[in-house]
């Protein structure tokens, strides 16, 4: 269809200003249409231009312009007008209950994920705002740059806390925190794990955490002291007084010296606090002069009230030079951040506690918006679908003097009201969803996401913005309708293809739903794979027993006497879970590589069914004072190849000067979880440096076997209790993040599919309502129910198929090449069956929604539909 010259229309509108031109514009369009039919587009356009130019100099248009300044109509939105908008809005809601309910439910579901993200974000931004000295507390960060990369760490050097406190008097207090205090407490025969920090007495002086019981000034002064949160104290002692009680842990015996209020609204996440004097590194190095190690050591300083940040900045600049002298190959710069700015951060490594960063928050909010968009599109689709009924209303309002901005205001206010009402339903969904989500993330309980003024205002502003977004396109569309055409029943609006726009929104909804469903299938595939995968070693029937503060050789000899124990060995780290140690190795006395380091016991390779590519492992314990025999993986050999080695390629030196010789090369395998890269690995023989006994057991009654092993353990002189778990279970627990991902995508896919099906149901309902007469006539003429099903569903099925065709390549690229690579590097990727099953599931859900509505129409008696005719 041809339209009048757009430039001529804009010129006339600009010249007329506020003058009402709708009748003149209608006449011009009518003349243009008649001329177009008789003489063609060129002559019609020329005539249109001539008429517009003549109007620019006409007396009638000048008179209209002059009158428009003194119009008797009040065109602005007054309070009375807004009351009218509200009346019309609620009248329309009441008149179209089904569409209102579908829109309201869709918006409530769509907004729920966004509200969850906003609720958590507001809580994170308010972290530590309650601390009394928050303006004077600063975290010390470390920027480290070398030839490979440059990063800023939240941690800093071991010597930093004591150095700042001694050298700079304006540092009132310095606090050192190390987050590797995770005691396993023996409570009435049960082993309970808690997370906490090693720290010092100044922790309770600098931060505003309050003790319910104990002395705030001395609670952490003793090396054996431990402070519990109220929740932990109630778990361990219930109604008993915990003060002075002894706790047996894998770190030794501690005495309870304080009970703290449960921490809330802080970036620090802990359940227990232990004295830093009991930290294992204190026994192996002089931490006060350690300017080399900076990872997992956190320092906070409290400045004197009379001093400013500039003093701290100068002190850190001087300290940076001292640190750089100990690290000549690296660029070192010490930085600081105020307590309230610790979270969220944009780019920080090794964040302590709740490590929410801004990219994670933005990603979470983006996911929420993606779920919300289908609900917004539902509203847009249904509004445009009802355009014929609303168009006549708009035409009458325009004829009696309504302006475009008033039409827009009507629709936008309707949508905002609907969105605010949907907010109440979304809040009902939010709280159980929030409780489940915070339970899945570490430290979620530390966030105070209860309703407060900031959260309520944020939610209200968000719902208004959603209303504006949802109502913008319908308002723009209806405000541009030509009143003459709408009164005739024609609702064409310029060159916009409304039908194509609706189809595009529909396709996007189901495309998004399918992407999320494929995500659930992809995560499920990875989880199944990691549980059944052979990581490169035997994990079945392997019982792991942590053993510290015990004569390890005696323990091994005694445990091996049990008839169900077929083999026994040791390791410093559990295979398939994590590696706790690292070292540096050089083969040419110049270049070094960082390597993972594992200490193993007798027959470790044989018991774990590992494969040696070359060499043998039996000679490991034949090491002497001049040379230590070790095993390495293939990655170690590949990494060493890049150096110019003039000596024996099987010999290298560790960072502490230990000379090593390779006696065996292992095929590369995943000693850590599959989401970690396979790095260079060395295995050294040492029972004393091992932390776990690994027992290969064969038993018909495993519970009885474990009880008997515990009895053997109790008969050995030791300071820690017996705790045993199967290696398979430890490996499964190490992949908790995959379970979280599955839950997350399951919720997203459920919401997206539900919203899409609500939109589909609304569109099908409207289509069938408008075609009831046609269907009745077809049935009278002999059409079968199956042919009517096909007639009503074919267009929707085509759109679902289009969405599937778009979603398949997008999902493959996103999951197989991007997301899964970061989540689990050595997974199986996205398979055909996951994609096929997801598509089949989506079609079944979509067809069920269509069938539920169309069946009512096709089975209805045609006579009742035509009776009034």
C-alpha positions in Angstrom: 0.0 0.0 0.0 1.3 3.5 -0.9 1.2 6.4 1.6 1.3 10.2 1.2 4.8 11.8 1.1 6.1 11.7 4.6 8.2 14.9 4.3 5.1 16.8 3.2 3.2 15.5 6.2 5.9 16.5 8.6 6.2 20.0 7.0 2.5 20.6 7.4 2.5 19.4 11.0 5.5 21.5 11.9 4.0 24.7 10.4 0.6 24.1 12.0 2.1 23.8 15.5 -0.7 23.2 18.0 -3.5 23.8 15.5 -5.8 20.8 15.1 -5.3 19.3 11.6 -7.0 15.9 11.9 -10.0 16.8 9.7 -7.7 18.5 7.1 -5.3 15.6 7.2 -8.1 13.2 6.7 -9.3 15.1 3.6 -5.8 15.2 2.2 -5.4 11.5 2.7 -8.7 10.8 1.0 -7.9 13.0 -2.0 -4.5 11.3 -2.2 -6.1 7.8 -2.3 -8.6 8.8 -5.0 -5.9 10.4 -7.2 -3.6 7.4 -6.6 -6.3 5.0 -8.0 -7.0 7.2 -11.1 -3.6 8.7 -12.1 -0.9 6.8 -10.2 1.6 7.4 -7.4 3.6 10.2 -9.1 0.7 12.5 -9.8 -1.0 11.7 -6.5 2.2 12.7 -4.7 2.6 15.9 -6.8 -1.0 16.9 -6.1 -0.5 16.2 -2.3 2.6 18.5 -2.2 0.7 21.3 -4.0 -2.2 21.1 -1.6 0.2 21.2 1.4 2.1 24.2 0.0 -1.2 26.1 -0.6 -2.3 25.3 3.0 0.9 26.9 4.3 -0.3 30.3 2.9 -4.0 29.8 3.5 -6.1 32.1 5.8 -7.9 29.1 7.3 -4.7 27.5 8.7 -3.5 30.9 10.0 -6.8 31.3 11.8 -6.6 27.9 13.3 -3.1 28.6 14.6 -4.2 31.8 16.2 -7.2 30.1 17.9 -5.1 27.3 19.1 -3.4 29.7 21.6 -6.8 30.4 23.2 -8.4 27.0 22.8 -11.5 26.4 24.9 -10.4 22.8 25.3 -8.0 22.1 28.2 -5.5 19.8 26.7 -3.2 19.2 29.7 -3.6 16.3 32.1 -5.3 17.7 35.2 -6.1 15.9 38.4 -9.7 15.4 37.1 -8.2 13.9 33.9 -6.0 11.5 35.9 -9.1 10.4 37.9 -10.8 9.7 34.6 -7.8 7.6 33.4 -8.0 5.5 36.6 -11.8 5.0 36.1 -11.3 3.9 32.5 -8.4 1.6 33.4 -10.4 -0.3 36.1 -13.4 -0.4 33.8 -11.3 -2.1 31.2 -9.8 -4.5 33.7 -13.3 -5.4 34.8 -14.6 -5.8 31.3 -11.7 -8.0 30.1 -11.1 -10.2 33.1 -9.4 -13.0 31.3 -6.8 -10.9 29.5 -6.3 -8.8 32.7 -5.7 -11.9 34.7 -3.3 -13.4 32.2 -1.3 -10.1 31.9 -1.2 -9.7 35.7 0.0 -13.2 36.3 2.6 -13.0 33.6 4.0 -9.7 34.9 4.0 -11.1 38.5 6.0 -14.2 37.3 8.3 -12.1 35.1 9.1 -9.5 37.8 9.9 -12.1 40.5 13.4 -12.9 39.3 14.2 -9.2 38.8 12.9 -8.4 42.3 15.1 -11.2 43.7 18.1 -9.7 41.9 17.2 -6.2 43.1 16.6 -7.3 46.7 20.0 -9.0 46.9 21.7 -6.1 45.2 20.2 -3.5 47.6 21.3 -5.7 50.5 24.8 -6.0 49.1 25.2 -2.3 48.5 24.1 -1.7 52.2 26.8 -4.2 53.5 28.6 -2.9 56.6 26.8 0.4 56.5 25.8 -0.3 60.2 29.5 -0.5 61.4 30.2 2.3 63.8 33.6 3.2 62.4 32.9 2.5 58.8 34.3 5.8 57.6 37.7 5.0 59.2 38.0 1.3 58.3 39.9 0.4 55.1 40.8 -2.9 53.4 44.3 -3.2 52.1 44.5 -4.6 48.5 47.4 -5.7 46.4 48.0 -5.0 42.7 50.4 -7.5 41.2 51.6 -7.3 37.6 54.0 -9.6 35.7 54.7 -10.6 32.2 51.6 -12.8 32.0 48.9 -10.8 33.6 48.0 -8.1 36.1 45.3 -8.3 38.8 44.2 -6.6 42.0 43.8 -8.9 44.9 41.7 -8.2 48.0 44.4 -10.0 50.0 47.8 -8.6 50.9 51.2 -9.6 52.3 51.5 -11.5 55.6 53.7 -8.8 57.0 51.4 -5.9 56.2 49.2 -5.8 59.3 52.1 -5.7 61.8 54.1 -3.4 59.6 51.4 -0.7 59.3 50.6 -0.8 63.0 54.3 -0.5 64.1 55.5 2.0 61.5 52.6 4.5 61.2 51.1 5.8 64.4 48.0 7.1 62.7 47.0 3.4 62.2 45.0 3.0 65.4 44.4 -0.8 64.9 45.3 -3.3 62.2 43.3 -6.6 61.8 44.7 -9.7 60.0 42.1 -12.3 58.8 42.8 -15.7 57.2 39.7 -17.4 55.9 40.9 -21.1 56.1 39.5 -21.8 59.6 37.0 -24.5 58.8 36.8 -26.7 61.9 35.1 -30.0 62.0 33.7 -30.1 65.5 32.9 -33.4 67.2 29.5 -33.0 68.8 28.0 -36.0 70.6 29.7 -38.4 68.1 28.6 -36.3 65.1 31.1 -34.4 63.0 29.7 -30.9 62.1 31.6 -28.6 59.7 31.7 -24.8 60.2 33.2 -22.0 58.3 35.2 -19.3 60.0 38.3 -17.1 60.2 41.6 -17.1 62.0 42.0 -13.6 63.3 43.2 -11.6 66.3 41.8 -9.7 69.2 41.7 -6.4 67.3 38.9 -7.9 65.1 36.5 -7.3 67.9 37.9 -3.8 68.6 37.8 -2.5 65.0 34.5 -4.0 63.8 31.2 -3.6 65.6 30.2 -7.2 66.1 28.8 -7.5 69.5 29.3 -10.4 72.0 26.3 -11.7 73.8 28.6 -13.6 76.2 32.3 -13.2 76.9 34.7 -10.2 77.3 34.8 -8.1 74.1 38.4 -7.0 75.0 40.0 -10.5 75.6 37.8 -13.1 73.8 40.4 -13.8 71.1 43.6 -13.1 73.1 44.4 -16.8 73.9 45.8 -19.1 71.2 43.2 -21.8 72.1 40.2 -19.4 72.2 37.2 -19.7 69.9 34.2 -17.4 69.5 30.9 -18.8 68.2 28.0 -17.1 66.6 24.7 -17.5 68.4 23.4 -19.9 65.8 26.4 -22.2 66.2 26.2 -22.0 70.0 22.5 -23.1 69.9 23.4 -25.9 67.5 26.1 -27.3 69.7 24.9 -26.6 73.2 21.2 -25.8 72.9 20.1 -24.6 76.4 23.5 -25.1 78.0 26.0 -22.3 78.7 28.8 -22.7 76.1 31.3 -20.4 77.9 34.4 -22.3 79.0 33.4 -25.5 77.1 36.0 -27.4 75.2 35.5 -28.1 71.5 37.4 -31.0 69.8 38.3 -30.1 66.2 40.6 -31.2 63.5 42.8 -28.2 64.4 43.0 -29.2 68.0 41.1 -28.4 71.2 39.6 -25.0 71.6 37.9 -23.3 74.5 34.7 -21.2 74.0 35.5 -17.7 75.1 32.6 -15.8 73.5 29.2 -16.0 71.8 28.5 -13.3 69.2 25.2 -12.1 67.7 24.5 -13.7 64.3 26.3 -11.4 61.8 24.0 -9.7 59.3 24.5 -7.3 56.5 28.2 -7.7 56.2 30.6 -8.9 53.5 32.4 -11.0 56.0 31.0 -14.6 56.3 31.9 -16.6 59.3 30.3 -18.9 61.9 33.3 -19.2 64.2 36.4 -17.1 64.9 39.7 -18.7 66.1 42.9 -17.1 67.3 45.4 -16.4 64.5 48.1 -17.6 66.8 46.8 -21.1 66.1 47.2 -20.7 62.3 49.4 -23.5 60.7 51.6 -21.0 58.8 52.8 -19.5 62.0 54.7 -22.7 62.8 56.5 -22.8 59.3 57.4 -19.2 58.5 58.1 -15.9 60.1 54.9 -14.1 59.0 56.1 -10.7 60.4 58.8 -10.5 57.7 56.9 -12.3 54.9 56.7 -9.9 51.9 56.4 -12.7 49.3 53.1 -14.5 50.1 50.0 -12.4 49.8 47.2 -14.7 48.9 44.4 -15.5 51.3 45.7 -13.0 53.9 43.5 -10.0 54.5 44.3 -6.8 56.4 41.9 -4.1 57.6 43.1 -0.9 59.3 41.3 1.6 61.6 42.7 5.1 61.1 43.0 7.7 63.8 40.0 10.2 63.7 42.4 13.1 63.1 44.0 11.5 60.0 42.7 11.3 56.4 43.0 8.8 53.5 45.9 10.8 52.1 48.0 9.7 55.1 47.2 6.1 54.4 47.9 6.5 50.7 51.4 7.8 51.4 52.0 5.0 53.8 51.0 2.4 51.3 53.2 4.0 48.6 56.2 3.6 50.9 55.2 0.0 51.8 54.8 -0.8 48.1 58.5 0.0 47.5 59.4 -2.3 50.4 57.2 -5.1 49.0 58.6 -4.6 45.5 62.2 -5.1 46.8 61.2 -8.7 47.8 59.5 -9.3 44.4 61.8 -7.8 41.8 60.1 -9.6 38.9 56.7 -8.2 39.7 55.1 -4.8 39.8 53.6 -4.3 43.3 51.3 -1.5 44.3 49.3 -1.5 47.6 45.9 0.0 47.5 43.0 0.6 49.9 39.2 0.6 49.8 36.8 2.0 52.3 34.8 -0.7 54.2 31.5 0.3 52.6 33.1 -0.1 49.1 34.5 -3.6 49.6 31.4 -5.1 48.0 30.4 -5.0 45.3 33.6 -4.6 43.3 34.0 -4.6 39.5 37.2 -6.6 39.2 38.8 -8.0 42.3 40.5 -11.4 42.8 40.2 -13.6 45.9 37.5 -11.5 47.6 36.9 -12.5 51.2 33.5 -13.6 52.5 30.6 -12.9 50.2 32.4 -12.3 47.0 29.5 -10.7 45.1 31.0 -8.5 42.3 29.3 -6.1 40.0 29.6 -8.3 36.9 27.8 -11.2 38.7 25.1 -8.8 39.8 24.6 -7.4 36.3 24.5 -10.9 34.9 21.9 -11.9 37.4 19.8 -8.8 36.7 20.1 -9.4 33.0 18.8 -12.9 33.4 15.9 -11.5 35.3 15.1 -8.9 32.6 15.2 -11.7 30.0 12.5 -13.6 32.0 10.6 -10.3 32.4 10.6 -9.4 28.7 8.2 -12.3 27.6 5.7 -11.0 30.2 6.0 -7.5 28.7 5.6 -8.9 25.2 2.5 -10.7 26.3 0.9 -7.5 27.3 2.0 -5.9 24.0 0.7 -8.8 22.0 -2.7 -8.9 23.8 -3.1 -5.2 23.6 -2.5 -5.1 19.9 -4.7 -8.2 19.4 -7.6 -6.3 21.0 -6.8 -3.3 18.8 -10.1 -3.5 16.8 -12.2 -3.1 20.0 -10.1 -0.4 21.5 -9.6 1.4 18.1 -13.2 2.6 18.0 -12.9 3.9 21.5 -9.7 5.8 20.5 -11.4 7.2 17.4 -14.3 8.6 19.3 -12.0 10.2 21.9 -10.0 11.8 19.2 -13.1 13.1 17.4 -14.2 14.9 20.6 -10.8 16.5 21.1 -8.4 14.1 22.8 -4.8 14.7 21.9 -2.0 12.1 21.3 -0.3 12.6 24.6 -3.6 12.1 26.4 -4.2 8.8 24.5 -0.7 7.8 25.5 -1.2 8.7 29.1 -4.3 6.6 29.2 -2.6 3.4 28.1 0.6 4.0 30.1 -1.4 4.6 33.3 -3.4 1.5 32.7 -0.2 -0.5 32.3 1.4 1.1 35.4 -1.6 0.3 37.5 -1.6 -3.3 36.3 2.2 -3.5 37.0 1.8 -2.2 40.5 -1.0 -4.7 41.2 1.2 -7.4 39.8 3.9 -6.3 42.1 1.9 -7.6 45.1 1.6 -11.0 43.5 5.3 -11.0 42.6 6.2 -10.2 46.3 4.2 -13.3 47.3 6.5 -15.4 44.9 9.6 -13.5 46.0 10.0 -14.6 49.6 9.9 -18.4 49.2 12.1 -18.0 46.1 14.5 -15.8 48.0 14.7 -18.2 50.9 15.6 -21.0 48.5 18.1 -19.0 46.5 20.0 -17.6 49.5 20.1 -21.2 50.8 22.0 -22.3 47.7 24.8 -19.7 47.8 27.5 -19.6 50.4 27.0 -16.8 52.9 23.5 -16.0 51.7 22.3 -15.9 55.3 24.6 -13.0 56.0 22.5 -10.7 53.7 19.6 -8.8 55.3 17.0 -8.9 52.5 14.1 -8.2 54.8 11.8 -5.3 53.6 13.1 -1.9 54.4 12.6 1.6 53.1 15.3 1.3 50.4 13.9 -2.1 49.1 10.3 -0.9 49.1 11.2 2.2 47.1 13.3 0.2 44.7 10.5 -2.3 44.1 7.9 0.5 43.6 10.2 2.4 41.1 10.9 -0.9 39.3 7.2 -1.8 38.9 6.5 1.7 37.5 9.4 1.3 35.0 8.0 -2.1 34.0 4.6 -0.5 33.4 6.2 2.2 31.3 8.1 -0.4 29.3 5.0 -2.6 28.8 2.7 0.2 27.9 5.0 2.2 25.6 4.4 0.4 22.4 0.6 0.0 22.7 0.3 3.7 23.7 2.4 4.8 20.7 0.5 2.5 18.4 -3.0 3.6 19.5 -2.1 7.3 19.7 -1.2 7.3 16.0 -4.4 5.7 14.7 -6.3 7.8 12.2 -9.7 8.6 13.7 -11.6 8.4 10.3 -10.1 4.9 9.6 -10.8 3.7 13.1 -14.4 4.7 12.9 -14.7 2.7 9.6 -13.1 -0.3 11.4 -9.7 0.1 9.7 -6.8 0.1 12.1 -3.8 0.4 9.8 -1.1 2.6 11.3 1.5 3.9 8.8 3.9 1.4 7.4 4.2 -0.7 10.6 3.4 -4.4 10.1 1.6 -5.1 13.4 1.0 -8.7 12.6 4.7 -9.2 11.9 5.6 -7.5 15.1 3.3 -9.7 17.1 4.8 -12.8 15.5 8.3 -11.6 16.3 7.4 -11.1 20.0 5.8 -14.5 20.1 8.9 -16.2 18.6 11.2 -14.4 21.0 9.1 -15.7 24.0 9.4 -19.4 23.0 13.0 -18.9 21.8 13.9 -17.8 25.3 11.9 -20.6 27.0 13.7 -23.2 24.9 17.1 -21.7 25.6 16.4 -22.1 29.4 15.0 -25.6 29.0 18.1 -26.6 27.1 20.2 -25.1 29.9 18.5 -27.4 32.5 19.2 -30.4 30.2 22.9 -29.3 29.7 23.5 -28.9 33.4 21.9 -32.3 34.1 24.1 -33.9 31.5 27.2 -32.5 33.1 26.2 -33.5 36.6 25.5 -37.1 35.4 28.8 -37.2 33.6 30.9 -36.0 36.6 29.3 -38.6 38.9 29.9 -41.5 36.4 33.1 -40.3 34.9 36.5 -42.0 35.5 38.6 -39.1 36.5 41.7 -41.1 35.8 41.7 -43.0 39.0 39.6 -45.5 41.0 37.1 -43.8 43.3 34.6 -46.6 44.2 34.9 -48.3 47.6 37.6 -45.9 48.7 37.1 -44.7 52.3 38.8 -41.4 53.2 39.8 -40.7 56.8 41.4 -37.4 57.8 44.3 -38.0 60.1 46.2 -35.2 61.9 47.7 -35.1 65.4 48.2 -38.8 65.4 51.1 -41.2 64.7 50.2 -41.8 61.1 52.2 -44.9 60.5 50.8 -46.6 63.6 47.3 -45.6 62.5 47.9 -47.1 59.0 49.2 -50.3 60.5 46.3 -50.7 62.9 43.6 -49.8 60.3 45.1 -52.3 57.8 44.5 -55.1 60.2 40.8 -55.0 59.6 39.8 -57.9 57.3 37.6 -55.6 55.1 40.5 -53.3 54.3 42.0 -54.7 51.1 44.5 -51.9 50.6 45.6 -48.7 52.3 47.5 -45.6 51.2 47.7 -41.8 52.0 47.5 -38.5 50.2 47.8 -34.8 51.2 44.7 -33.9 49.1 41.7 -35.9 48.1 41.8 -36.9 44.4 38.9 -35.6 42.4 38.2 -32.8 44.9 41.0 -30.3 45.3 44.8 -29.8 45.7 45.9 -28.0 48.8 49.6 -27.5 48.0 51.6 -25.8 45.3 55.3 -25.2 44.7 57.7 -23.7 42.1 60.0 -25.8 40.0 63.0 -25.0 37.7 65.0 -27.1 35.4 67.6 -24.6 34.3 68.2 -22.5 37.4 66.6 -19.5 35.7 63.0 -20.1 34.7 60.4 -21.4 37.0 56.8 -22.8 36.7 54.2 -23.1 39.3 53.2 -26.7 40.0 50.5 -28.5 42.0 52.1 -30.6 44.8 50.6 -33.8 46.3 52.2 -36.0 48.9 51.3 -39.6 48.7 52.0 -42.8 50.6 52.8 -46.4 49.7 51.1 -48.0 46.6 49.1 -44.9 46.0 49.3 -45.3 42.2 48.4 -49.0 42.3 45.6 -48.6 44.8 44.0 -45.8 42.9 44.4 -47.6 39.5 46.2 -44.7 37.9 48.1 -45.2 34.6 51.7 -44.5 34.2 52.8 -43.4 30.7 56.4 -44.2 31.6 58.4 -45.4 34.5 57.3 -46.9 37.8 56.2 -45.6 41.3 57.7 -48.3 43.6 61.0 -46.5 44.0 59.5 -43.2 45.3 60.4 -44.1 48.9 64.0 -44.8 47.9 64.8 -41.1 47.9 68.0 -40.0 49.6 69.3 -36.7 51.1 70.9 -35.7 47.7 67.9 -36.4 45.5 64.2 -37.0 45.9 62.3 -39.3 43.5 59.0 -38.0 42.2 56.2 -38.6 39.8 54.9 -36.0 37.4 52.1 -35.7 34.9 52.4 -35.1 31.1 51.5 -31.4 31.6 54.6 -31.0 33.7 56.8 -32.4 30.9 55.1 -30.2 28.3 55.5 -27.1 30.5 59.2 -27.8 31.0 59.8 -28.2 27.2 59.6 -24.4 26.7 62.8 -23.9 28.7 66.3 -24.3 27.3 67.4 -27.2 29.5 71.1 -28.0 29.3 71.0 -30.7 32.0 69.2 -34.0 32.4 65.6 -33.3 31.4 64.4 -35.7 34.2 65.9 -33.5 36.9 64.6 -30.3 38.3 64.8 -28.2 41.5 62.0 -27.0 43.8 61.7 -23.5 45.2 63.2 -24.6 48.6 66.3 -26.1 47.0 65.1 -29.8 46.9 66.7 -31.7 44.0 64.2 -33.9 42.3 64.4 -36.7 39.7 61.5 -38.0 37.7 61.0 -41.7 37.9 57.5 -41.9 36.4 55.2 -39.9 34.1 51.4 -40.2 34.7 48.8 -39.7 31.9 47.1 -36.4 32.4 44.1 -36.8 34.7 41.8 -34.6 36.8 43.2 -34.6 40.3 40.9 -31.6 41.0 37.3 -31.2 39.8 36.6 -31.1 36.1 36.1 -27.3 36.2 39.8 -26.8 37.0 42.5 -26.8 34.3 45.0 -29.7 34.3 48.1 -28.0 35.6 51.6 -29.3 36.0 51.6 -31.8 38.9 54.3 -33.5 41.0 53.7 -36.3 43.4 56.2 -36.7 46.3 56.4 -39.6 48.8 55.6 -38.6 52.4 53.3 -40.2 54.8 53.9 -37.5 57.4 52.9 -34.8 55.0 49.7 -36.6 54.0 46.4 -35.5 55.5 44.1 -38.4 54.5 44.2 -42.2 54.8 42.6 -43.8 51.8 41.3 -47.3 52.5 40.1 -49.7 49.8 37.3 -51.6 51.5 35.1 -54.6 50.5 32.3 -55.2 52.9 28.8 -56.6 52.9 27.9 -54.5 55.9 29.6 -51.1 55.5 28.0 -49.6 58.6 29.5 -52.3 60.8 32.9 -52.0 59.1 33.0 -48.3 59.8 32.0 -48.8 63.4 34.8 -51.4 63.8 37.3 -49.0 62.2 36.3 -46.3 64.6 36.9 -48.7 67.5 40.4 -49.4 66.2 40.9 -45.6 65.9 39.8 -45.0 69.5 42.4 -47.5 70.6 45.2 -45.3 69.1 46.7 -42.4 71.0 45.3 -39.5 69.1 43.9 -36.0 69.7 41.1 -36.0 67.0 38.0 -38.0 66.5 37.3 -40.6 63.8 35.6 -39.4 60.7 35.2 -41.5 57.5 33.5 -40.8 54.2 33.5 -42.4 50.8 35.6 -40.7 48.1 32.6 -40.9 45.7 30.6 -38.8 48.2 33.4 -36.3 48.6 33.6 -35.9 44.8 29.8 -35.5 44.5 29.9 -32.8 47.2 32.6 -31.0 45.2 30.2 -30.4 42.4 27.6 -28.6 44.5 27.8 -25.7 42.0 26.3 -27.9 39.3 23.3 -28.6 41.5 22.9 -24.9 42.1 23.1 -24.2 38.3 20.4 -26.9 37.6 18.1 -25.4 40.2 18.7 -21.9 38.9 18.0 -22.9 35.2 15.0 -25.0 36.3 13.4 -22.0 38.0 14.1 -19.8 35.0 12.8 -22.3 32.5 9.6 -22.8 34.5 8.9 -19.1 34.7 9.8 -18.5 31.1 7.6 -21.4 29.8 4.7 -20.4 32.1 4.8 -16.8 30.9 5.1 -17.9 27.3 2.2 -20.3 27.6 0.1 -17.6 29.3 0.7 -15.4 26.3 0.0 -18.3 23.9 -3.2 -19.0 25.8 -4.3 -15.4 25.5 -3.6 -15.2 21.8 -5.3 -18.5 21.1 -8.3 -17.4 23.2 -8.6 -14.1 21.3 -8.2 -15.8 17.9 -10.8 -18.4 18.7 -13.3 -15.8 20.1 -13.0 -13.8 16.8 -13.5 -16.9 14.7 -16.5 -18.6 16.5 -18.9 -17.8 13.7 -16.5 -19.0 11.0 -15.9 -22.3 13.0 -19.6 -22.8 13.5 -20.3 -22.4 9.7 -17.4 -24.7 8.9 -18.8 -27.4 11.3 -22.3 -27.0 9.7 -20.7 -27.5 6.3 -19.1 -30.7 7.5 -15.6 -29.8 8.7 -14.2 -32.4 11.2 -12.7 -31.5 14.6 -9.3 -32.5 13.3 -9.4 -30.1 10.4 -10.6 -27.3 12.8 -7.7 -28.1 15.2 -5.3 -27.8 12.2 -6.9 -24.5 11.1 -6.6 -22.9 14.5 -3.2 -24.2 15.5 -1.1 -24.3 12.3 0.1 -20.7 12.6 1.1 -21.0 16.2 2.9 -24.3 15.5 4.9 -22.6 12.7 6.0 -19.9 15.1 7.1 -22.4 17.7 9.1 -24.2 15.1 10.7 -20.9 14.0 11.7 -20.2 17.6 13.2 -23.7 17.9 15.2 -23.2 14.7 16.7 -20.0 16.1 17.2 -21.4 19.6 19.2 -24.5 18.6 22.3 -22.7 17.2 22.2 -20.0 19.9 22.0 -22.5 22.7 24.7 -24.6 21.2 27.1 -21.7 20.9 26.2 -20.3 24.4 26.3 -23.5 26.4 28.8 -25.6 24.5 31.3 -22.9 23.6 30.9 -20.4 26.4 29.0 -21.2 29.6 30.0 -24.9 30.0 33.6 -24.1 29.3 33.7 -21.7 32.3 31.6 -23.9 34.6 33.2 -27.3 33.8 36.1 -27.3 31.4 36.3 -31.0 31.0 32.6 -31.8 30.6 30.8 -33.5 27.7 29.3 -30.3 26.2 25.8 -30.1 24.8 24.5 -33.3 23.2 21.9 -34.0 20.6 19.5 -35.7 23.0 19.4 -32.7 25.3 18.4 -30.4 22.4 15.9 -32.9 21.0 14.3 -33.6 24.3 14.0 -29.9 25.2 12.4 -29.2 21.8 10.0 -32.1 22.3 9.1 -30.9 25.8 8.5 -27.4 24.6 6.2 -28.6 21.8 4.2 -30.8 24.2 3.7 -27.9 26.6 2.8 -25.4 23.8 0.4 -27.9 22.1 -1.3 -28.6 25.4 -2.0 -24.9 25.9 -3.4 -24.6 22.4 -5.5 -27.8 22.6 -7.0 -26.8 26.0 -8.5 -23.7 24.5 -9.3 -24.8 20.9 -11.0 -28.0 22.1 -13.7 -25.9 23.8 -14.5 -24.1 20.6 -14.4 -27.0 18.2 -16.6 -29.2 20.4 -19.2 -26.4 21.0 -22.7 -26.8 19.3 -22.5 -24.5 16.2 -26.3 -23.8 16.5 -25.7 -21.9 19.8 -23.0 -19.7 18.1 -25.3 -18.8 15.2 -28.7 -18.6 17.0 -28.8 -14.9 17.4 -28.3 -14.4 13.6 
